[in-house]
Amino acid sequence: MEFNNNIEAVIFDCDGVLADTMPLHYEAYKRAFNEVGLTLERDFFYSCSGGKASETLKKLLDGQNYSGDLLQLHQRKKEIMFDLISSEQLRPLASARLVPLLSRCYRLAVVSSGSATSVNYVIRSLNLSEYFEEIITGEDVQLGKPNPEPFLLVADRMRIAPCKCLVIEDSQAGIEAADQAKMQSLSVYSFVPTI
């Protein structure tokens, strides 16, 4: 893998890159699904994650017999997620530990498919808010990852050419979005589901 040496900005995903939240997301979806009589397998969840929450939910419900309100189910998942985050210590991942060091040389941003409330809560909990110039969430864009819109938006707001950005991602959808945005990317996988 070859990187150009003209990097001006490093863009982080949040869930699975800065904090180990993916197991909490799985547990929240699983509990919300169980409340309405549905099941959710871990491997299937991980294969569907990485895009906007509304798109992920639709993928997770594909093939399930659910005729209820999607918005209500998603809201319930968010409530469970906040309970889990509040009751458990968030575990920062190695990428989070690099943020203060990287901020000395690069402009930093976060691009996440998560909600603004969730992403900002995680960043505050990790004491990283001061380091990020921009935070783009799923609420800021029409199309989520793997569409390049979130990455192009952050480059535009930071007034940096996409080719001068390095994206650190843990999902295939995020890597595809970065590639389509003509940004360099670094794939970090923090969790491998057990079978």
Biotite code that builds the C-alpha atoms (Angstrom):
import biotite.structure as struc

atoms = struc.array([
    struc.Atom([0.000, 0.000, 0.000], chain_id="A", res_id=1, res_name="MET", atom_name="CA", element="C"),
    struc.Atom([1.407, 3.349, -1.002], chain_id="A", res_id=2, res_name="GLU", atom_name="CA", element="C"),
    struc.Atom([0.325, 6.696, 0.457], chain_id="A", res_id=3, res_name="PHE", atom_name="CA", element="C"),
    struc.Atom([1.145, 10.056, -0.989], chain_id="A", res_id=4, res_name="ASN", atom_name="CA", element="C"),
    struc.Atom([3.018, 12.352, 1.349], chain_id="A", res_id=5, res_name="ASN", atom_name="CA", element="C"),
    struc.Atom([0.657, 15.284, 0.848], chain_id="A", res_id=6, res_name="ASN", atom_name="CA", element="C"),
    struc.Atom([-1.787, 14.290, 3.586], chain_id="A", res_id=7, res_name="ILE", atom_name="CA", element="C"),
    struc.Atom([-3.316, 17.324, 5.298], chain_id="A", res_id=8, res_name="GLU", atom_name="CA", element="C"),
    struc.Atom([-6.249, 15.725, 7.117], chain_id="A", res_id=9, res_name="ALA", atom_name="CA", element="C"),
    struc.Atom([-6.979, 12.431, 8.840], chain_id="A", res_id=10, res_name="VAL", atom_name="CA", element="C"),
    struc.Atom([-10.634, 11.399, 8.961], chain_id="A", res_id=11, res_name="ILE", atom_name="CA", element="C"),
    struc.Atom([-11.777, 8.798, 11.478], chain_id="A", res_id=12, res_name="PHE", atom_name="CA", element="C"),
    struc.Atom([-14.881, 6.674, 11.589], chain_id="A", res_id=13, res_name="ASP", atom_name="CA", element="C"),
    struc.Atom([-16.289, 6.519, 15.124], chain_id="A", res_id=14, res_name="CYS", atom_name="CA", element="C"),
    struc.Atom([-17.845, 3.122, 15.877], chain_id="A", res_id=15, res_name="ASP", atom_name="CA", element="C"),
    struc.Atom([-15.235, 0.398, 15.624], chain_id="A", res_id=16, res_name="GLY", atom_name="CA", element="C"),
    struc.Atom([-12.371, 2.840, 14.989], chain_id="A", res_id=17, res_name="VAL", atom_name="CA", element="C"),
    struc.Atom([-12.304, 5.267, 17.926], chain_id="A", res_id=18, res_name="LEU", atom_name="CA", element="C"),
    struc.Atom([-14.342, 3.166, 20.361], chain_id="A", res_id=19, res_name="ALA", atom_name="CA", element="C"),
    struc.Atom([-15.324, -0.468, 20.603], chain_id="A", res_id=20, res_name="ASP", atom_name="CA", element="C"),
    struc.Atom([-19.054, 0.205, 20.271], chain_id="A", res_id=21, res_name="THR", atom_name="CA", element="C"),
    struc.Atom([-19.983, -2.412, 17.675], chain_id="A", res_id=22, res_name="MET", atom_name="CA", element="C"),
    struc.Atom([-20.719, -5.138, 20.271], chain_id="A", res_id=23, res_name="PRO", atom_name="CA", element="C"),
    struc.Atom([-22.993, -2.622, 22.029], chain_id="A", res_id=24, res_name="LEU", atom_name="CA", element="C"),
    struc.Atom([-24.799, -1.811, 18.770], chain_id="A", res_id=25, res_name="HIS", atom_name="CA", element="C"),
    struc.Atom([-25.326, -5.525, 18.163], chain_id="A", res_id=26, res_name="TYR", atom_name="CA", element="C"),
    struc.Atom([-26.703, -6.044, 21.669], chain_id="A", res_id=27, res_name="GLU", atom_name="CA", element="C"),
    struc.Atom([-29.031, -3.032, 21.327], chain_id="A", res_id=28, res_name="ALA", atom_name="CA", element="C"),
    struc.Atom([-30.412, -4.244, 17.985], chain_id="A", res_id=29, res_name="TYR", atom_name="CA", element="C"),
    struc.Atom([-30.779, -7.779, 19.337], chain_id="A", res_id=30, res_name="LYS", atom_name="CA", element="C"),
    struc.Atom([-32.745, -6.624, 22.401], chain_id="A", res_id=31, res_name="ARG", atom_name="CA", element="C"),
    struc.Atom([-34.969, -4.301, 20.348], chain_id="A", res_id=32, res_name="ALA", atom_name="CA", element="C"),
    struc.Atom([-35.647, -7.123, 17.879], chain_id="A", res_id=33, res_name="PHE", atom_name="CA", element="C"),
    struc.Atom([-36.418, -9.584, 20.695], chain_id="A", res_id=34, res_name="ASN", atom_name="CA", element="C"),
    struc.Atom([-38.976, -7.155, 22.137], chain_id="A", res_id=35, res_name="GLU", atom_name="CA", element="C"),
    struc.Atom([-40.978, -7.384, 18.892], chain_id="A", res_id=36, res_name="VAL", atom_name="CA", element="C"),
    struc.Atom([-40.522, -11.130, 18.441], chain_id="A", res_id=37, res_name="GLY", atom_name="CA", element="C"),
    struc.Atom([-37.594, -11.051, 16.001], chain_id="A", res_id=38, res_name="LEU", atom_name="CA", element="C"),
    struc.Atom([-34.156, -12.611, 16.200], chain_id="A", res_id=39, res_name="THR", atom_name="CA", element="C"),
    struc.Atom([-30.793, -11.313, 15.073], chain_id="A", res_id=40, res_name="LEU", atom_name="CA", element="C"),
    struc.Atom([-27.661, -13.340, 14.429], chain_id="A", res_id=41, res_name="GLU", atom_name="CA", element="C"),
    struc.Atom([-24.304, -11.757, 15.226], chain_id="A", res_id=42, res_name="ARG", atom_name="CA", element="C"),
    struc.Atom([-22.636, -12.611, 11.902], chain_id="A", res_id=43, res_name="ASP", atom_name="CA", element="C"),
    struc.Atom([-25.585, -11.236, 9.943], chain_id="A", res_id=44, res_name="PHE", atom_name="CA", element="C"),
    struc.Atom([-25.485, -7.996, 11.956], chain_id="A", res_id=45, res_name="PHE", atom_name="CA", element="C"),
    struc.Atom([-21.790, -7.460, 11.232], chain_id="A", res_id=46, res_name="TYR", atom_name="CA", element="C"),
    struc.Atom([-22.269, -8.182, 7.539], chain_id="A", res_id=47, res_name="SER", atom_name="CA", element="C"),
    struc.Atom([-24.939, -5.432, 7.360], chain_id="A", res_id=48, res_name="CYS", atom_name="CA", element="C"),
    struc.Atom([-23.236, -2.733, 9.427], chain_id="A", res_id=49, res_name="SER", atom_name="CA", element="C"),
    struc.Atom([-21.296, 0.239, 8.108], chain_id="A", res_id=50, res_name="GLY", atom_name="CA", element="C"),
    struc.Atom([-23.957, 2.421, 6.473], chain_id="A", res_id=51, res_name="GLY", atom_name="CA", element="C"),
    struc.Atom([-26.568, 4.860, 7.742], chain_id="A", res_id=52, res_name="LYS", atom_name="CA", element="C"),
    struc.Atom([-28.608, 3.464, 10.631], chain_id="A", res_id=53, res_name="ALA", atom_name="CA", element="C"),
    struc.Atom([-31.854, 3.569, 8.642], chain_id="A", res_id=54, res_name="SER", atom_name="CA", element="C"),
    struc.Atom([-30.247, 1.560, 5.825], chain_id="A", res_id=55, res_name="GLU", atom_name="CA", element="C"),
    struc.Atom([-28.705, -0.910, 8.276], chain_id="A", res_id=56, res_name="THR", atom_name="CA", element="C"),
    struc.Atom([-32.083, -1.467, 9.921], chain_id="A", res_id=57, res_name="LEU", atom_name="CA", element="C"),
    struc.Atom([-33.715, -2.198, 6.571], chain_id="A", res_id=58, res_name="LYS", atom_name="CA", element="C"),
    struc.Atom([-30.982, -4.730, 5.748], chain_id="A", res_id=59, res_name="LYS", atom_name="CA", element="C"),
    struc.Atom([-31.361, -6.378, 9.151], chain_id="A", res_id=60, res_name="LEU", atom_name="CA", element="C"),
    struc.Atom([-35.116, -6.721, 8.654], chain_id="A", res_id=61, res_name="LEU", atom_name="CA", element="C"),
    struc.Atom([-34.772, -8.161, 5.146], chain_id="A", res_id=62, res_name="ASP", atom_name="CA", element="C"),
    struc.Atom([-36.448, -11.555, 5.133], chain_id="A", res_id=63, res_name="GLY", atom_name="CA", element="C"),
    struc.Atom([-37.993, -11.050, 8.574], chain_id="A", res_id=64, res_name="GLN", atom_name="CA", element="C"),
    struc.Atom([-41.740, -10.889, 9.034], chain_id="A", res_id=65, res_name="ASN", atom_name="CA", element="C"),
    struc.Atom([-42.006, -7.400, 10.537], chain_id="A", res_id=66, res_name="TYR", atom_name="CA", element="C"),
    struc.Atom([-44.829, -5.031, 9.701], chain_id="A", res_id=67, res_name="SER", atom_name="CA", element="C"),
    struc.Atom([-44.349, -2.611, 12.594], chain_id="A", res_id=68, res_name="GLY", atom_name="CA", element="C"),
    struc.Atom([-43.130, 0.971, 12.592], chain_id="A", res_id=69, res_name="ASP", atom_name="CA", element="C"),
    struc.Atom([-39.466, 1.184, 11.501], chain_id="A", res_id=70, res_name="LEU", atom_name="CA", element="C"),
    struc.Atom([-38.972, 4.558, 13.164], chain_id="A", res_id=71, res_name="LEU", atom_name="CA", element="C"),
    struc.Atom([-40.306, 3.250, 16.467], chain_id="A", res_id=72, res_name="GLN", atom_name="CA", element="C"),
    struc.Atom([-38.070, 0.159, 16.298], chain_id="A", res_id=73, res_name="LEU", atom_name="CA", element="C"),
    struc.Atom([-35.047, 2.327, 15.494], chain_id="A", res_id=74, res_name="HIS", atom_name="CA", element="C"),
    struc.Atom([-35.884, 4.691, 18.370], chain_id="A", res_id=75, res_name="GLN", atom_name="CA", element="C"),
    struc.Atom([-36.109, 1.740, 20.756], chain_id="A", res_id=76, res_name="ARG", atom_name="CA", element="C"),
    struc.Atom([-32.703, 0.496, 19.573], chain_id="A", res_id=77, res_name="LYS", atom_name="CA", element="C"),
    struc.Atom([-31.239, 3.962, 20.257], chain_id="A", res_id=78, res_name="LYS", atom_name="CA", element="C"),
    struc.Atom([-32.721, 3.996, 23.778], chain_id="A", res_id=79, res_name="GLU", atom_name="CA", element="C"),
    struc.Atom([-31.213, 0.607, 24.538], chain_id="A", res_id=80, res_name="ILE", atom_name="CA", element="C"),
    struc.Atom([-27.890, 1.707, 23.051], chain_id="A", res_id=81, res_name="MET", atom_name="CA", element="C"),
    struc.Atom([-27.688, 4.779, 25.291], chain_id="A", res_id=82, res_name="PHE", atom_name="CA", element="C"),
    struc.Atom([-28.507, 2.630, 28.321], chain_id="A", res_id=83, res_name="ASP", atom_name="CA", element="C"),
    struc.Atom([-25.688, 0.261, 27.357], chain_id="A", res_id=84, res_name="LEU", atom_name="CA", element="C"),
    struc.Atom([-23.187, 3.064, 26.710], chain_id="A", res_id=85, res_name="ILE", atom_name="CA", element="C"),
    struc.Atom([-24.105, 4.746, 29.999], chain_id="A", res_id=86, res_name="SER", atom_name="CA", element="C"),
    struc.Atom([-23.826, 1.554, 32.034], chain_id="A", res_id=87, res_name="SER", atom_name="CA", element="C"),
    struc.Atom([-20.619, 0.234, 30.487], chain_id="A", res_id=88, res_name="GLU", atom_name="CA", element="C"),
    struc.Atom([-17.224, 1.886, 30.202], chain_id="A", res_id=89, res_name="GLN", atom_name="CA", element="C"),
    struc.Atom([-16.477, 2.754, 26.590], chain_id="A", res_id=90, res_name="LEU", atom_name="CA", element="C"),
    struc.Atom([-13.299, 1.074, 25.475], chain_id="A", res_id=91, res_name="ARG", atom_name="CA", element="C"),
    struc.Atom([-11.102, 3.359, 23.365], chain_id="A", res_id=92, res_name="PRO", atom_name="CA", element="C"),
    struc.Atom([-9.362, 1.596, 20.520], chain_id="A", res_id=93, res_name="LEU", atom_name="CA", element="C"),
    struc.Atom([-5.770, 2.125, 19.367], chain_id="A", res_id=94, res_name="ALA", atom_name="CA", element="C"),
    struc.Atom([-6.852, 4.720, 16.790], chain_id="A", res_id=95, res_name="SER", atom_name="CA", element="C"),
    struc.Atom([-8.310, 6.891, 19.567], chain_id="A", res_id=96, res_name="ALA", atom_name="CA", element="C"),
    struc.Atom([-4.985, 6.885, 21.354], chain_id="A", res_id=97, res_name="ARG", atom_name="CA", element="C"),
    struc.Atom([-3.334, 8.289, 18.219], chain_id="A", res_id=98, res_name="LEU", atom_name="CA", element="C"),
    struc.Atom([-5.676, 11.294, 17.980], chain_id="A", res_id=99, res_name="VAL", atom_name="CA", element="C"),
    struc.Atom([-3.735, 13.699, 20.265], chain_id="A", res_id=100, res_name="PRO", atom_name="CA", element="C"),
    struc.Atom([-0.457, 12.828, 18.529], chain_id="A", res_id=101, res_name="LEU", atom_name="CA", element="C"),
    struc.Atom([-1.871, 13.131, 14.999], chain_id="A", res_id=102, res_name="LEU", atom_name="CA", element="C"),
    struc.Atom([-3.494, 16.467, 15.855], chain_id="A", res_id=103, res_name="SER", atom_name="CA", element="C"),
    struc.Atom([-0.015, 17.997, 16.102], chain_id="A", res_id=104, res_name="ARG", atom_name="CA", element="C"),
    struc.Atom([0.617, 17.403, 12.388], chain_id="A", res_id=105, res_name="CYS", atom_name="CA", element="C"),
    struc.Atom([-2.782, 17.027, 10.711], chain_id="A", res_id=106, res_name="TYR", atom_name="CA", element="C"),
    struc.Atom([-6.254, 18.483, 10.754], chain_id="A", res_id=107, res_name="ARG", atom_name="CA", element="C"),
    struc.Atom([-8.678, 15.887, 12.112], chain_id="A", res_id=108, res_name="LEU", atom_name="CA", element="C"),
    struc.Atom([-12.325, 15.046, 11.497], chain_id="A", res_id=109, res_name="ALA", atom_name="CA", element="C"),
    struc.Atom([-14.861, 12.306, 12.146], chain_id="A", res_id=110, res_name="VAL", atom_name="CA", element="C"),
    struc.Atom([-17.221, 10.872, 9.538], chain_id="A", res_id=111, res_name="VAL", atom_name="CA", element="C"),
    struc.Atom([-19.710, 8.402, 10.969], chain_id="A", res_id=112, res_name="SER", atom_name="CA", element="C"),
    struc.Atom([-22.969, 6.856, 9.860], chain_id="A", res_id=113, res_name="SER", atom_name="CA", element="C"),
    struc.Atom([-24.239, 7.120, 13.431], chain_id="A", res_id=114, res_name="GLY", atom_name="CA", element="C"),
    struc.Atom([-26.560, 9.743, 14.854], chain_id="A", res_id=115, res_name="SER", atom_name="CA", element="C"),
    struc.Atom([-25.137, 13.082, 15.965], chain_id="A", res_id=116, res_name="ALA", atom_name="CA", element="C"),
    struc.Atom([-26.211, 12.397, 19.547], chain_id="A", res_id=117, res_name="THR", atom_name="CA", element="C"),
    struc.Atom([-24.471, 9.023, 19.666], chain_id="A", res_id=118, res_name="SER", atom_name="CA", element="C"),
    struc.Atom([-21.284, 10.093, 17.877], chain_id="A", res_id=119, res_name="VAL", atom_name="CA", element="C"),
    struc.Atom([-20.852, 13.255, 19.959], chain_id="A", res_id=120, res_name="ASN", atom_name="CA", element="C"),
    struc.Atom([-21.513, 11.296, 23.157], chain_id="A", res_id=121, res_name="TYR", atom_name="CA", element="C"),
    struc.Atom([-18.798, 8.770, 22.275], chain_id="A", res_id=122, res_name="VAL", atom_name="CA", element="C"),
    struc.Atom([-16.282, 11.479, 21.335], chain_id="A", res_id=123, res_name="ILE", atom_name="CA", element="C"),
    struc.Atom([-16.984, 13.425, 24.552], chain_id="A", res_id=124, res_name="ARG", atom_name="CA", element="C"),
    struc.Atom([-16.729, 10.231, 26.634], chain_id="A", res_id=125, res_name="SER", atom_name="CA", element="C"),
    struc.Atom([-13.288, 9.579, 25.166], chain_id="A", res_id=126, res_name="LEU", atom_name="CA", element="C"),
    struc.Atom([-12.226, 13.204, 25.862], chain_id="A", res_id=127, res_name="ASN", atom_name="CA", element="C"),
    struc.Atom([-11.433, 13.793, 22.184], chain_id="A", res_id=128, res_name="LEU", atom_name="CA", element="C"),
    struc.Atom([-13.813, 16.655, 21.294], chain_id="A", res_id=129, res_name="SER", atom_name="CA", element="C"),
    struc.Atom([-11.110, 19.323, 21.217], chain_id="A", res_id=130, res_name="GLU", atom_name="CA", element="C"),
    struc.Atom([-9.156, 17.532, 18.491], chain_id="A", res_id=131, res_name="TYR", atom_name="CA", element="C"),
    struc.Atom([-11.782, 17.323, 15.754], chain_id="A", res_id=132, res_name="PHE", atom_name="CA", element="C"),
    struc.Atom([-12.365, 20.252, 13.432], chain_id="A", res_id=133, res_name="GLU", atom_name="CA", element="C"),
    struc.Atom([-15.437, 18.674, 11.818], chain_id="A", res_id=134, res_name="GLU", atom_name="CA", element="C"),
    struc.Atom([-17.846, 15.892, 12.751], chain_id="A", res_id=135, res_name="ILE", atom_name="CA", element="C"),
    struc.Atom([-20.123, 14.559, 10.013], chain_id="A", res_id=136, res_name="ILE", atom_name="CA", element="C"),
    struc.Atom([-22.856, 12.093, 10.983], chain_id="A", res_id=137, res_name="THR", atom_name="CA", element="C"),
    struc.Atom([-25.540, 10.177, 9.158], chain_id="A", res_id=138, res_name="GLY", atom_name="CA", element="C"),
    struc.Atom([-27.890, 13.083, 9.851], chain_id="A", res_id=139, res_name="GLU", atom_name="CA", element="C"),
    struc.Atom([-25.777, 15.464, 7.757], chain_id="A", res_id=140, res_name="ASP", atom_name="CA", element="C"),
    struc.Atom([-26.102, 13.591, 4.463], chain_id="A", res_id=141, res_name="VAL", atom_name="CA", element="C"),
    struc.Atom([-28.764, 12.182, 2.167], chain_id="A", res_id=142, res_name="GLN", atom_name="CA", element="C"),
    struc.Atom([-26.687, 9.158, 1.179], chain_id="A", res_id=143, res_name="LEU", atom_name="CA", element="C"),
    struc.Atom([-24.522, 7.244, 3.609], chain_id="A", res_id=144, res_name="GLY", atom_name="CA", element="C"),
    struc.Atom([-21.525, 5.011, 3.106], chain_id="A", res_id=145, res_name="LYS", atom_name="CA", element="C"),
    struc.Atom([-20.667, 3.354, 0.675], chain_id="A", res_id=146, res_name="PRO", atom_name="CA", element="C"),
    struc.Atom([-21.701, 6.546, -1.154], chain_id="A", res_id=147, res_name="ASN", atom_name="CA", element="C"),
    struc.Atom([-18.850, 9.111, -1.008], chain_id="A", res_id=148, res_name="PRO", atom_name="CA", element="C"),
    struc.Atom([-21.160, 11.987, 0.041], chain_id="A", res_id=149, res_name="GLU", atom_name="CA", element="C"),
    struc.Atom([-20.114, 12.031, 3.743], chain_id="A", res_id=150, res_name="PRO", atom_name="CA", element="C"),
    struc.Atom([-16.408, 12.189, 2.879], chain_id="A", res_id=151, res_name="PHE", atom_name="CA", element="C"),
    struc.Atom([-16.860, 14.781, 0.153], chain_id="A", res_id=152, res_name="LEU", atom_name="CA", element="C"),
    struc.Atom([-18.884, 16.908, 2.580], chain_id="A", res_id=153, res_name="LEU", atom_name="CA", element="C"),
    struc.Atom([-16.162, 16.882, 5.233], chain_id="A", res_id=154, res_name="VAL", atom_name="CA", element="C"),
    struc.Atom([-13.471, 17.737, 2.653], chain_id="A", res_id=155, res_name="ALA", atom_name="CA", element="C"),
    struc.Atom([-15.623, 20.609, 1.404], chain_id="A", res_id=156, res_name="ASP", atom_name="CA", element="C"),
    struc.Atom([-16.244, 21.953, 4.918], chain_id="A", res_id=157, res_name="ARG", atom_name="CA", element="C"),
    struc.Atom([-12.535, 21.716, 5.721], chain_id="A", res_id=158, res_name="MET", atom_name="CA", element="C"),
    struc.Atom([-11.623, 23.197, 2.330], chain_id="A", res_id=159, res_name="ARG", atom_name="CA", element="C"),
    struc.Atom([-9.193, 20.358, 1.624], chain_id="A", res_id=160, res_name="ILE", atom_name="CA", element="C"),
    struc.Atom([-8.841, 18.451, -1.638], chain_id="A", res_id=161, res_name="ALA", atom_name="CA", element="C"),
    struc.Atom([-10.097, 14.875, -1.158], chain_id="A", res_id=162, res_name="PRO", atom_name="CA", element="C"),
    struc.Atom([-6.770, 13.465, -2.389], chain_id="A", res_id=163, res_name="CYS", atom_name="CA", element="C"),
    struc.Atom([-5.097, 15.117, 0.633], chain_id="A", res_id=164, res_name="LYS", atom_name="CA", element="C"),
    struc.Atom([-7.249, 13.193, 3.116], chain_id="A", res_id=165, res_name="CYS", atom_name="CA", element="C"),
    struc.Atom([-6.499, 9.873, 4.794], chain_id="A", res_id=166, res_name="LEU", atom_name="CA", element="C"),
    struc.Atom([-9.550, 7.947, 6.021], chain_id="A", res_id=167, res_name="VAL", atom_name="CA", element="C"),
    struc.Atom([-9.292, 5.413, 8.847], chain_id="A", res_id=168, res_name="ILE", atom_name="CA", element="C"),
    struc.Atom([-12.211, 2.980, 8.598], chain_id="A", res_id=169, res_name="GLU", atom_name="CA", element="C"),
    struc.Atom([-13.295, -0.421, 9.853], chain_id="A", res_id=170, res_name="ASP", atom_name="CA", element="C"),
    struc.Atom([-16.108, -1.241, 7.416], chain_id="A", res_id=171, res_name="SER", atom_name="CA", element="C"),
    struc.Atom([-16.108, -2.256, 3.788], chain_id="A", res_id=172, res_name="GLN", atom_name="CA", element="C"),
    struc.Atom([-18.773, 0.388, 3.112], chain_id="A", res_id=173, res_name="ALA", atom_name="CA", element="C"),
    struc.Atom([-16.513, 3.070, 4.603], chain_id="A", res_id=174, res_name="GLY", atom_name="CA", element="C"),
    struc.Atom([-13.483, 1.985, 2.580], chain_id="A", res_id=175, res_name="ILE", atom_name="CA", element="C"),
    struc.Atom([-15.577, 1.967, -0.612], chain_id="A", res_id=176, res_name="GLU", atom_name="CA", element="C"),
    struc.Atom([-16.901, 5.460, 0.171], chain_id="A", res_id=177, res_name="ALA", atom_name="CA", element="C"),
    struc.Atom([-13.385, 6.793, 0.784], chain_id="A", res_id=178, res_name="ALA", atom_name="CA", element="C"),
    struc.Atom([-12.129, 5.229, -2.440], chain_id="A", res_id=179, res_name="ASP", atom_name="CA", element="C"),
    struc.Atom([-15.025, 6.722, -4.422], chain_id="A", res_id=180, res_name="GLN", atom_name="CA", element="C"),
    struc.Atom([-14.252, 10.116, -2.857], chain_id="A", res_id=181, res_name="ALA", atom_name="CA", element="C"),
    struc.Atom([-10.664, 9.733, -4.174], chain_id="A", res_id=182, res_name="LYS", atom_name="CA", element="C"),
    struc.Atom([-9.283, 9.740, -0.643], chain_id="A", res_id=183, res_name="MET", atom_name="CA", element="C"),
    struc.Atom([-6.590, 7.475, 0.678], chain_id="A", res_id=184, res_name="GLN", atom_name="CA", element="C"),
    struc.Atom([-7.813, 4.900, 3.156], chain_id="A", res_id=185, res_name="SER", atom_name="CA", element="C"),
    struc.Atom([-6.496, 2.702, 5.904], chain_id="A", res_id=186, res_name="LEU", atom_name="CA", element="C"),
    struc.Atom([-8.558, -0.261, 7.000], chain_id="A", res_id=187, res_name="SER", atom_name="CA", element="C"),
    struc.Atom([-8.515, -1.186, 10.693], chain_id="A", res_id=188, res_name="VAL", atom_name="CA", element="C"),
    struc.Atom([-10.579, -4.054, 11.965], chain_id="A", res_id=189, res_name="TYR", atom_name="CA", element="C"),
    struc.Atom([-11.177, -3.946, 15.690], chain_id="A", res_id=190, res_name="SER", atom_name="CA", element="C"),
    struc.Atom([-13.614, -6.831, 15.976], chain_id="A", res_id=191, res_name="PHE", atom_name="CA", element="C"),
    struc.Atom([-13.903, -10.158, 14.269], chain_id="A", res_id=192, res_name="VAL", atom_name="CA", element="C"),
    struc.Atom([-17.169, -11.927, 15.125], chain_id="A", res_id=193, res_name="PRO", atom_name="CA", element="C"),
    struc.Atom([-16.732, -15.346, 16.667], chain_id="A", res_id=194, res_name="THR", atom_name="CA", element="C"),
    struc.Atom([-18.524, -18.236, 15.038], chain_id="A", res_id=195, res_name="ILE", atom_name="CA", element="C"),
])
